[in-house]
Amino acid sequence: MRPMQSVIRLSFLAGLLGFSGQVLSVDLLQVYREALVSDAQYAAARATAEAGREKLPQGLAGLLPTINGTASTVWNENQYNVEKIDFKKDKDYNSNTYNVNLTQPLFRWQNIVQYGQSKWQVAQAEANFAQASQDLILRVAQAYFDVLYAQENLKAVRANKQSIAQQLEQAKKNFEVGTATITDTHEAQSRYDLASAQELAGENDLEVKRYALRTIVGKDVGELNRLKADATLSPPQPAAMEKWVEAAENDSFQVQSQQAAAEVAAREVERMRAGHYPTLDVVANYGSSKTPYSTATNASLETDTRNIGLQLTIPIYQGGAVNSRTREAAANRMAAESALENARRNATLSARQSFLGVVNGLAQVRALSAALVSSTSALESNKLGYEVGVRINIDVLNAEQQVYVTKRDLAKARFDTLLSQLKLKAAVGALSENDLEQINPLFEAPQP
């Protein structure tokens, strides 16, 4: 029974392996959704946005009534002594008092300005959070592509090392039989040692890139889907760069954030200047006081008060503080306007760079794809020439190295082009999860 059970178990495992056919891996969209939950930088931005939204109810509170209540109880110990009639009397009692005050602003210009200011503060918080959301997509994509490129680089280095090892073994055999010089052996050995050093560097770089992705996601995500060899990259739409630049100047979230900041700063000048303006409030009060004993009536006394009226306050002189704060706010407004202009310039620069990155990247991908075909053909020709004696070992090694370098550069060009596409969308404030969904099918699980 045991041999039969072993056969059945092995057959079952083999069936599972055959059914899977692929290495378990995660795609770009899955990694991004993990980062939405786990990335500390994004979590901080989300909390900051929640705090910023509270500016609106705080600004509205300055226009609404305020109600305050006070209450007190006092223990009284009184001793009365009238010497002429030899009268002495002690009286101890509690007196209780409570008051409720209501103040409804009718005209406080600084509060009105602050309410309008709070709307722009919320808009700034929302723009900053939207920018943080785009930054998360870019950081995830950058880290994801960095890992894949590090893998491609390490794969090319190892393949190069294996080829050099074969050439080194062949050079040693040829030297032993006298068909090659010791120079071929030394050259192959030198290339092999260099490839070993490059392999160590590649392994370290891959480990660093994996840890960078882990920092964003919060855990090791394992194997990643690889970019398909026949993946087709799309040009930017619209194809005119100036349309992207114009959109970036108006719609970039960094521009929107700075524009809101400039509006807040402009209203701050008006709010500080309002320190010179009078204020008018409705003031109402209700109070009650109860004293068990009154010296005037020799009995308990209970008093209720109700009043309502208008209170006008006219500021006359505050030591120059209002003027100083107004000048300070005016200077801050100028700084905010300059920051807005700088944000517009940076947005247009980013749009131009990203657009050119996509266009030039596509051209580079086409050129490197053609170069890979040419370098592969050159390698085959050099191998054939080496076999018939018209090429030497160093020619084959150089041809092989060129193939690996071209493969690595082609992979980098593809990743850089994809990242430039995402950055171009981010420059105009249009980058979202939908963009990751569109490029996600360009990747596939690695083959076992």
C-alpha positions in Angstrom: 0.0 0.0 0.0 2.8 2.4 0.8 4.4 2.3 -2.6 1.0 2.9 -4.2 0.3 5.8 -1.8 3.7 7.4 -2.7 2.9 7.1 -6.4 -0.5 8.7 -5.9 1.0 11.5 -3.8 3.7 12.2 -6.4 1.2 12.2 -9.2 -1.1 14.6 -7.3 1.8 17.0 -6.7 2.9 16.8 -10.3 -0.6 17.5 -11.4 -0.7 20.6 -9.2 2.6 21.9 -10.7 1.4 21.2 -14.2 -1.9 22.9 -13.5 -0.3 26.1 -12.2 2.2 26.3 -15.0 3.4 29.7 -13.7 5.2 31.1 -10.7 2.9 32.8 -8.1 3.4 36.5 -8.4 1.7 39.8 -7.9 1.0 42.5 -10.5 1.4 46.3 -10.4 -2.2 46.9 -9.4 -2.1 44.5 -6.5 1.1 46.2 -5.2 -0.5 49.6 -5.4 -3.6 48.5 -3.5 -1.4 47.1 -0.8 0.4 50.4 -0.6 -2.9 52.3 -0.2 -3.4 50.5 3.0 0.1 50.2 4.3 2.2 53.2 3.1 3.1 55.4 6.0 3.6 58.5 3.9 0.2 58.2 2.3 -1.4 57.6 5.7 0.2 60.8 7.0 -1.2 62.7 4.0 -4.6 61.3 4.6 -4.6 62.3 8.2 -3.3 65.8 7.3 -6.2 66.2 4.8 -8.7 65.2 7.5 -7.3 67.9 9.8 -7.4 70.4 7.0 -11.1 69.8 6.4 -11.8 71.0 9.9 -10.9 74.5 8.9 -14.4 75.0 7.4 -16.4 74.3 10.6 -13.9 76.4 12.6 -14.4 79.3 10.2 -18.2 78.9 10.4 -18.1 79.0 14.2 -17.0 82.6 14.1 -20.4 83.5 12.6 -22.5 81.5 15.0 -23.6 82.3 18.5 -21.6 81.4 21.6 -23.2 80.4 24.8 -21.4 80.3 28.2 -22.7 79.2 31.5 -21.3 79.9 35.0 -22.4 78.7 38.4 -21.0 79.3 41.9 -21.9 78.4 45.4 -20.4 80.2 48.4 -20.4 79.3 52.0 -20.9 82.3 54.2 -20.1 82.6 57.9 -21.3 85.9 59.4 -21.1 87.1 63.1 -23.0 90.2 64.1 -22.0 92.0 67.3 -23.8 95.1 68.5 -22.0 96.3 71.7 -24.5 98.9 73.0 -27.4 96.5 73.3 -25.2 93.5 74.0 -26.5 91.7 70.9 -24.6 88.8 69.3 -25.8 86.6 66.5 -24.2 84.1 64.2 -25.6 83.4 60.7 -24.1 80.7 58.4 -25.5 79.9 55.0 -24.9 79.1 51.3 -25.5 81.6 48.5 -25.9 80.1 45.0 -25.6 81.9 41.7 -25.7 80.9 38.0 -25.6 82.8 34.8 -26.1 82.0 31.1 -24.6 84.4 28.5 -25.3 84.4 24.8 -23.3 86.4 22.2 -24.4 86.5 18.6 -22.1 88.4 16.2 -23.9 90.8 13.9 -20.8 92.4 12.4 -17.3 91.1 12.9 -15.6 91.6 9.6 -12.6 89.5 10.5 -14.8 86.5 11.2 -16.6 86.9 7.9 -13.2 87.0 6.1 -12.0 84.0 8.1 -15.0 82.0 7.0 -14.2 82.7 3.3 -10.6 82.0 4.1 -11.4 78.6 5.6 -12.9 77.4 2.3 -9.6 78.0 0.5 -7.8 76.3 3.3 -9.9 73.2 2.8 -9.3 73.4 -1.0 -5.6 73.6 -0.3 -5.8 70.5 1.9 -7.7 68.6 -0.8 -5.2 69.5 -3.5 -2.3 68.4 -1.3 -4.0 65.1 -0.6 -4.7 64.6 -4.3 -1.0 65.3 -5.0 -0.1 62.8 -2.3 -2.3 60.2 -4.0 -0.6 60.8 -7.3 2.8 60.6 -5.6 1.9 57.2 -4.2 1.2 55.9 -7.7 4.5 57.2 -9.0 6.4 55.9 -6.0 4.9 52.4 -6.3 5.5 52.3 -10.1 9.1 53.6 -9.7 9.9 51.0 -7.0 8.1 48.2 -9.0 10.0 49.0 -12.2 13.3 49.4 -10.2 12.9 45.8 -8.9 12.2 44.5 -12.4 15.1 46.4 -13.9 17.4 45.1 -11.2 16.3 41.6 -12.0 16.9 42.1 -15.7 20.3 43.6 -15.0 21.2 40.6 -12.7 19.9 38.2 -15.3 22.0 39.7 -18.0 25.1 39.8 -15.8 24.6 36.1 -14.9 24.1 35.1 -18.5 27.2 37.1 -19.4 29.1 35.4 -16.7 28.0 31.9 -17.8 29.0 32.6 -21.4 32.3 33.9 -20.3 32.8 30.8 -18.2 32.2 28.7 -21.2 34.6 30.7 -23.3 37.2 30.5 -20.5 36.9 26.8 -20.4 37.2 26.6 -24.2 40.2 28.9 -24.1 42.0 26.7 -21.6 41.3 23.6 -23.7 42.5 25.3 -26.8 45.7 26.4 -25.0 46.3 22.9 -23.8 46.1 21.5 -27.3 48.1 24.4 -28.8 45.4 25.9 -30.9 45.2 29.2 -28.9 47.6 31.4 -27.0 47.7 32.1 -23.3 46.4 35.6 -24.1 43.0 34.2 -24.9 42.9 32.5 -21.5 44.0 35.6 -19.6 41.4 37.8 -21.4 38.6 35.3 -20.7 39.7 35.0 -17.0 39.8 38.8 -16.7 36.3 39.1 -18.1 35.1 36.3 -15.8 36.4 38.0 -12.7 34.8 41.3 -13.8 31.5 39.5 -14.4 31.7 38.0 -10.9 32.1 41.4 -9.4 29.2 42.7 -11.4 27.1 39.8 -10.2 27.7 40.7 -6.6 26.9 44.4 -7.3 23.7 43.3 -9.1 22.6 41.1 -6.2 23.1 43.9 -3.8 21.2 46.4 -6.0 18.3 44.0 -6.3 18.1 43.6 -2.6 18.1 47.3 -2.1 15.4 47.8 -4.7 13.3 45.1 -3.1 13.6 46.7 0.3 12.6 50.1 -1.2 9.4 48.5 -2.5 8.9 46.8 0.9 9.1 50.2 2.6 6.2 51.4 0.6 4.0 48.3 0.8 4.9 47.4 4.4 5.8 43.8 3.6 7.7 41.6 1.1 5.4 41.1 -1.9 7.4 38.2 -3.4 7.7 37.7 -7.1 6.5 40.5 -9.4 4.9 40.2 -12.8 7.4 40.9 -15.6 6.9 43.2 -18.6 5.9 41.2 -21.7 8.5 41.0 -24.4 6.0 42.1 -27.0 4.4 44.8 -24.8 3.3 47.7 -27.0 3.7 51.2 -25.5 1.3 53.9 -26.6 2.3 57.5 -27.5 0.7 60.4 -25.5 -2.7 61.6 -26.5 -3.1 64.3 -27.4 0.1 64.3 -29.4 0.7 68.1 -29.1 3.1 69.0 -26.2 1.7 72.5 -25.8 -1.8 71.1 -24.9 -0.2 69.1 -22.0 1.8 72.2 -20.9 -1.3 74.4 -20.9 -3.2 71.8 -18.9 -0.4 71.4 -16.4 -0.3 75.2 -15.8 -3.9 75.2 -14.8 -4.8 71.7 -13.5 -1.6 70.5 -11.7 -2.5 69.8 -8.1 0.7 71.6 -7.0 -0.6 74.7 -8.8 -4.0 74.3 -7.3 -2.5 74.0 -3.8 -0.4 77.1 -4.3 -3.3 79.0 -5.8 -5.4 78.2 -2.7 -2.5 79.2 -0.5 -2.3 82.6 -2.4 -6.0 83.1 -1.8 -5.6 82.4 1.9 -2.7 84.8 2.1 -4.7 87.5 0.3 -7.6 87.2 2.7 -5.3 87.2 5.7 -4.3 90.8 4.8 -8.0 91.8 4.9 -8.5 89.8 8.1 -5.6 91.6 9.8 -6.8 95.0 8.6 -10.2 94.3 10.1 -8.6 94.8 13.5 -9.4 98.5 13.0 -13.1 97.9 12.3 -15.8 98.1 15.0 -17.8 95.0 16.0 -21.5 94.7 16.8 -23.0 91.8 18.8 -26.3 90.8 20.3 -25.7 90.1 24.0 -28.2 88.3 26.1 -28.0 87.2 29.8 -30.0 85.2 32.2 -29.0 84.8 35.8 -30.3 83.7 39.2 -29.0 84.3 42.6 -30.3 82.8 45.8 -29.2 83.9 49.3 -30.9 82.3 52.3 -30.3 85.4 54.5 -30.1 89.1 53.8 -28.9 91.6 56.4 -31.2 94.2 54.8 -34.5 92.2 55.1 -33.4 89.6 57.7 -34.9 87.0 55.4 -33.9 85.0 52.3 -33.4 86.8 49.0 -33.8 85.3 45.5 -33.0 87.4 42.4 -33.6 86.5 38.7 -32.2 88.7 36.0 -32.9 88.7 32.2 -31.4 91.2 29.8 -30.8 91.5 26.1 -29.1 94.3 24.1 -26.6 95.4 21.5 -22.9 95.7 22.2 -20.7 97.9 20.0 -17.0 97.7 20.3 -14.8 100.3 18.6 -11.0 99.7 18.7 -9.1 102.9 19.2 -5.5 102.0 19.7 -3.7 98.6 20.0 -0.1 99.8 20.2 0.5 99.5 16.4 -0.1 95.7 16.5 -2.8 95.8 13.8 -0.7 97.8 11.4 2.3 95.5 12.0 0.2 92.3 11.4 -1.3 93.8 8.3 2.2 94.5 6.9 3.3 91.0 7.8 0.3 89.5 6.0 1.0 91.6 2.9 4.5 90.3 2.8 3.2 86.7 3.1 0.8 87.4 0.3 3.6 88.4 -2.0 5.5 85.3 -1.0 2.5 83.1 -1.8 2.0 84.8 -5.2 5.7 84.1 -6.0 5.3 80.5 -4.9 2.3 80.2 -7.2 4.2 81.5 -10.2 7.0 79.1 -9.3 4.5 76.2 -9.1 3.2 77.0 -12.6 6.7 77.1 -14.0 7.6 73.8 -12.4 4.3 72.2 -13.6 5.0 73.2 -17.2 8.6 72.0 -17.0 7.4 68.7 -15.6 4.9 68.4 -18.4 7.5 69.1 -21.1 10.0 66.7 -19.6 7.5 63.9 -19.2 6.1 64.4 -22.7 9.6 64.3 -24.2 10.4 61.4 -22.0 7.5 59.4 -23.5 8.2 60.5 -27.1 12.0 59.9 -26.9 11.5 56.8 -24.9 9.3 55.2 -27.6 12.0 56.1 -30.2 14.7 54.6 -27.9 12.7 51.4 -27.5 12.3 51.1 -31.3 16.0 51.7 -31.8 17.1 49.3 -29.0 14.8 46.6 -30.3 16.4 46.9 -33.7 19.8 47.0 -32.0 19.0 43.8 -30.1 18.2 42.0 -33.4 21.5 43.3 -34.9 23.6 42.5 -31.9 22.1 39.0 -31.8 23.0 38.4 -35.4 26.5 39.8 -34.8 26.9 37.4 -32.0 26.0 34.4 -34.1 28.4 35.6 -36.9 31.2 36.0 -34.4 30.6 32.5 -33.0 30.7 31.0 -36.5 33.8 33.0 -37.3 35.5 31.8 -34.2 34.7 28.2 -35.1 36.3 28.5 -38.5 39.2 30.5 -37.2 38.5 34.0 -38.7 37.5 35.5 -35.3 39.3 35.3 -32.0 37.9 34.7 -28.5 37.8 38.4 -27.6 35.5 39.1 -30.6 32.9 36.6 -29.3 33.1 37.9 -25.8 32.6 41.5 -27.0 29.6 40.4 -29.1 28.0 38.6 -26.2 28.5 41.5 -23.9 26.9 43.8 -26.4 23.8 41.5 -26.5 23.4 41.6 -22.8 24.0 45.3 -22.6 21.4 45.9 -25.3 18.8 43.7 -23.5 19.4 45.6 -20.3 19.1 49.0 -21.9 16.0 48.0 -23.7 14.3 46.9 -20.5 15.3 50.2 -18.9 14.0 52.2 -21.8 10.6 50.5 -21.6 10.4 51.1 -17.8 11.4 54.7 -18.2 8.8 55.2 -20.9 6.1 53.8 -18.8 7.1 55.9 -15.9 7.2 59.0 -18.1 3.6 58.3 -19.2 2.5 58.2 -15.6 4.4 61.4 -14.8 2.8 63.1 -17.7 -0.6 62.3 -16.4 0.5 63.5 -12.9 1.7 66.8 -14.3 -1.8 67.7 -15.4 -3.5 66.3 -12.3 -5.1 63.4 -14.2 -3.2 60.4 -12.8 -5.4 57.8 -11.1 -5.7 54.1 -10.4 -7.3 53.8 -13.8 -4.0 54.5 -15.4 -2.4 51.5 -13.6 -5.3 49.4 -14.7 -4.5 50.3 -18.3 -0.8 49.4 -18.2 -1.2 46.4 -15.9 -2.0 44.0 -18.8 1.4 44.7 -20.2 2.9 42.5 -17.5 2.7 38.8 -17.1 3.6 36.2 -14.5 7.2 35.0 -14.8 7.6 31.6 -16.4 8.9 28.7 -14.1 
